[in-house]
């Protein structure tokens, strides 16, 4: 009997890791949104003197490139998490259902529903 329980606990731990990664991913998305908003404000704001334009454009281009690189990394991380979750569910569908059921019960109890 310890085998299914151990497997269920391992699946629950895996779910916790996925949820933690999603929170981290959500934080990274929020940070990227703030940076994009800052770029929009910078572009729509008043322009500096002609001497400062070159440096401003370079800084802007650097921020855009950095945002693109981070977004690409974030997209890859999300794809990896989704793939890992799909593999886990495919490999152990009954355990996945049991974990989902018990997590639903737990969340229901915690929220008072």
MIMARPA-482339 format. One record per residue (C-alpha): residue in three letters; residue number from 1; x, y, z. Coordinates in steps of 0.05 Angstrom, whole numbers. Example, Ala and Ser with C-alpha at 12.3 -4.5 7.8 and 13.67 -1.06 7.14 Angstrom:
REM MIMARPA-482339
<r rest="ala" nr="1" c1="246" c2="-90" c3="156"/>
<r rest="ser" nr="2" c1="273" c2="-21" c3="143"/>
REM end
This chain:
REM MIMARPA-482339
<r rest="unk" nr="1" c1="0" c2="0" c3="0"/>
<r rest="unk" nr="2" c1="59" c2="47" c3="10"/>
<r rest="unk" nr="3" c1="74" c2="47" c3="-65"/>
<r rest="unk" nr="4" c1="11" c2="84" c3="-88"/>
<r rest="unk" nr="5" c1="14" c2="132" c3="-29"/>
<r rest="unk" nr="6" c1="88" c2="146" c3="-42"/>
<r rest="unk" nr="7" c1="72" c2="157" c3="-115"/>
<r rest="unk" nr="8" c1="14" c2="203" c3="-97"/>
<r rest="unk" nr="9" c1="59" c2="243" c3="-51"/>
<r rest="unk" nr="10" c1="112" c2="248" c3="-104"/>
<r rest="unk" nr="11" c1="61" c2="272" c3="-154"/>
<r rest="unk" nr="12" c1="36" c2="323" c3="-104"/>
<r rest="unk" nr="13" c1="107" c2="347" c3="-93"/>
<r rest="unk" nr="14" c1="116" c2="353" c3="-168"/>
<r rest="unk" nr="15" c1="52" c2="394" c3="-171"/>
<r rest="unk" nr="16" c1="79" c2="439" c3="-116"/>
<r rest="unk" nr="17" c1="143" c2="450" c3="-156"/>
<r rest="unk" nr="18" c1="103" c2="466" c3="-218"/>
<r rest="unk" nr="19" c1="60" c2="516" c3="-179"/>
<r rest="unk" nr="20" c1="122" c2="548" c3="-150"/>
<r rest="unk" nr="21" c1="153" c2="554" c3="-219"/>
<r rest="unk" nr="22" c1="88" c2="585" c3="-244"/>
<r rest="unk" nr="23" c1="92" c2="637" c3="-189"/>
<r rest="unk" nr="24" c1="164" c2="653" c3="-209"/>
<r rest="unk" nr="25" c1="142" c2="655" c3="-282"/>
<r rest="unk" nr="26" c1="85" c2="702" c3="-263"/>
<r rest="unk" nr="27" c1="134" c2="748" c3="-228"/>
<r rest="unk" nr="28" c1="180" c2="748" c3="-289"/>
<r rest="unk" nr="29" c1="121" c2="764" c3="-334"/>
<r rest="unk" nr="30" c1="101" c2="822" c3="-288"/>
<r rest="unk" nr="31" c1="172" c2="848" c3="-289"/>
<r rest="unk" nr="32" c1="174" c2="845" c3="-365"/>
<r rest="unk" nr="33" c1="108" c2="882" c3="-368"/>
<r rest="unk" nr="34" c1="136" c2="937" c3="-324"/>
<r rest="unk" nr="35" c1="197" c2="942" c3="-369"/>
<r rest="unk" nr="36" c1="154" c2="945" c3="-431"/>
<r rest="unk" nr="37" c1="111" c2="1000" c3="-400"/>
<r rest="unk" nr="38" c1="174" c2="1038" c3="-382"/>
<r rest="unk" nr="39" c1="198" c2="1032" c3="-454"/>
<r rest="unk" nr="40" c1="131" c2="1057" c3="-479"/>
<r rest="unk" nr="41" c1="134" c2="1117" c3="-433"/>
<r rest="unk" nr="42" c1="206" c2="1131" c3="-454"/>
<r rest="unk" nr="43" c1="187" c2="1129" c3="-527"/>
<r rest="unk" nr="44" c1="125" c2="1172" c3="-520"/>
<r rest="unk" nr="45" c1="157" c2="1222" c3="-472"/>
<r rest="unk" nr="46" c1="194" c2="1285" c3="-493"/>
<r rest="unk" nr="47" c1="257" c2="1274" c3="-532"/>
<r rest="unk" nr="48" c1="324" c2="1297" c3="-505"/>
<r rest="unk" nr="49" c1="373" c2="1342" c3="-542"/>
<r rest="unk" nr="50" c1="403" c2="1316" c3="-606"/>
<r rest="unk" nr="51" c1="469" c2="1298" c3="-570"/>
<r rest="unk" nr="52" c1="433" c2="1251" c3="-523"/>
<r rest="unk" nr="53" c1="390" c2="1217" c3="-576"/>
<r rest="unk" nr="54" c1="443" c2="1167" c3="-597"/>
<r rest="unk" nr="55" c1="454" c2="1143" c3="-527"/>
<r rest="unk" nr="56" c1="380" c2="1140" c3="-513"/>
<r rest="unk" nr="57" c1="367" c2="1098" c3="-575"/>
<r rest="unk" nr="58" c1="424" c2="1051" c3="-557"/>
<r rest="unk" nr="59" c1="397" c2="1043" c3="-486"/>
<r rest="unk" nr="60" c1="327" c2="1032" c3="-514"/>
<r rest="unk" nr="61" c1="352" c2="980" c3="-563"/>
<r rest="unk" nr="62" c1="390" c2="945" c3="-508"/>
<r rest="unk" nr="63" c1="328" c2="943" c3="-464"/>
<r rest="unk" nr="64" c1="286" c2="917" c3="-521"/>
<r rest="unk" nr="65" c1="337" c2="863" c3="-537"/>
<r rest="unk" nr="66" c1="341" c2="844" c3="-464"/>
<r rest="unk" nr="67" c1="266" c2="840" c3="-458"/>
<r rest="unk" nr="68" c1="262" c2="797" c3="-520"/>
<r rest="unk" nr="69" c1="316" c2="750" c3="-493"/>
<r rest="unk" nr="70" c1="282" c2="744" c3="-426"/>
<r rest="unk" nr="71" c1="214" c2="733" c3="-458"/>
<r rest="unk" nr="72" c1="245" c2="678" c3="-501"/>
<r rest="unk" nr="73" c1="276" c2="645" c3="-439"/>
<r rest="unk" nr="74" c1="209" c2="652" c3="-403"/>
<r rest="unk" nr="75" c1="172" c2="622" c3="-461"/>
<r rest="unk" nr="76" c1="220" c2="562" c3="-462"/>
<r rest="unk" nr="77" c1="213" c2="553" c3="-387"/>
<r rest="unk" nr="78" c1="137" c2="552" c3="-392"/>
<r rest="unk" nr="79" c1="139" c2="503" c3="-449"/>
<r rest="unk" nr="80" c1="186" c2="458" c3="-408"/>
<r rest="unk" nr="81" c1="139" c2="461" c3="-348"/>
<r rest="unk" nr="82" c1="78" c2="445" c3="-390"/>
<r rest="unk" nr="83" c1="115" c2="387" c3="-424"/>
<r rest="unk" nr="84" c1="137" c2="359" c3="-356"/>
<r rest="unk" nr="85" c1="66" c2="364" c3="-329"/>
<r rest="unk" nr="86" c1="38" c2="330" c3="-391"/>
<r rest="unk" nr="87" c1="90" c2="274" c3="-386"/>
<r rest="unk" nr="88" c1="75" c2="264" c3="-313"/>
<r rest="unk" nr="89" c1="0" c2="261" c3="-325"/>
<r rest="unk" nr="90" c1="8" c2="215" c3="-384"/>
<r rest="unk" nr="91" c1="55" c2="168" c3="-345"/>
<r rest="unk" nr="92" c1="10" c2="166" c3="-283"/>
<r rest="unk" nr="93" c1="-61" c2="185" c3="-301"/>
<r rest="unk" nr="94" c1="-95" c2="152" c3="-240"/>
<r rest="unk" nr="95" c1="-46" c2="184" c3="-191"/>
<r rest="unk" nr="96" c1="-54" c2="250" c3="-226"/>
<r rest="unk" nr="97" c1="-129" c2="246" c3="-218"/>
<r rest="unk" nr="98" c1="-122" c2="227" c3="-145"/>
<r rest="unk" nr="99" c1="-75" c2="285" c3="-132"/>
<r rest="unk" nr="100" c1="-121" c2="333" c3="-168"/>
<r rest="unk" nr="101" c1="-180" c2="307" c3="-127"/>
<r rest="unk" nr="102" c1="-144" c2="314" c3="-60"/>
<r rest="unk" nr="103" c1="-116" c2="382" c3="-78"/>
<r rest="unk" nr="104" c1="-187" c2="403" c3="-95"/>
<r rest="unk" nr="105" c1="-211" c2="378" c3="-28"/>
<r rest="unk" nr="106" c1="-154" c2="414" c3="8"/>
<r rest="unk" nr="107" c1="-166" c2="479" c3="-28"/>
<r rest="unk" nr="108" c1="-241" c2="473" c3="-15"/>
<r rest="unk" nr="109" c1="-228" c2="463" c3="58"/>
<r rest="unk" nr="110" c1="-180" c2="521" c3="62"/>
<r rest="unk" nr="111" c1="-227" c2="568" c3="26"/>
<r rest="unk" nr="112" c1="-286" c2="544" c3="67"/>
<r rest="unk" nr="113" c1="-327" c2="519" c3="8"/>
REM end
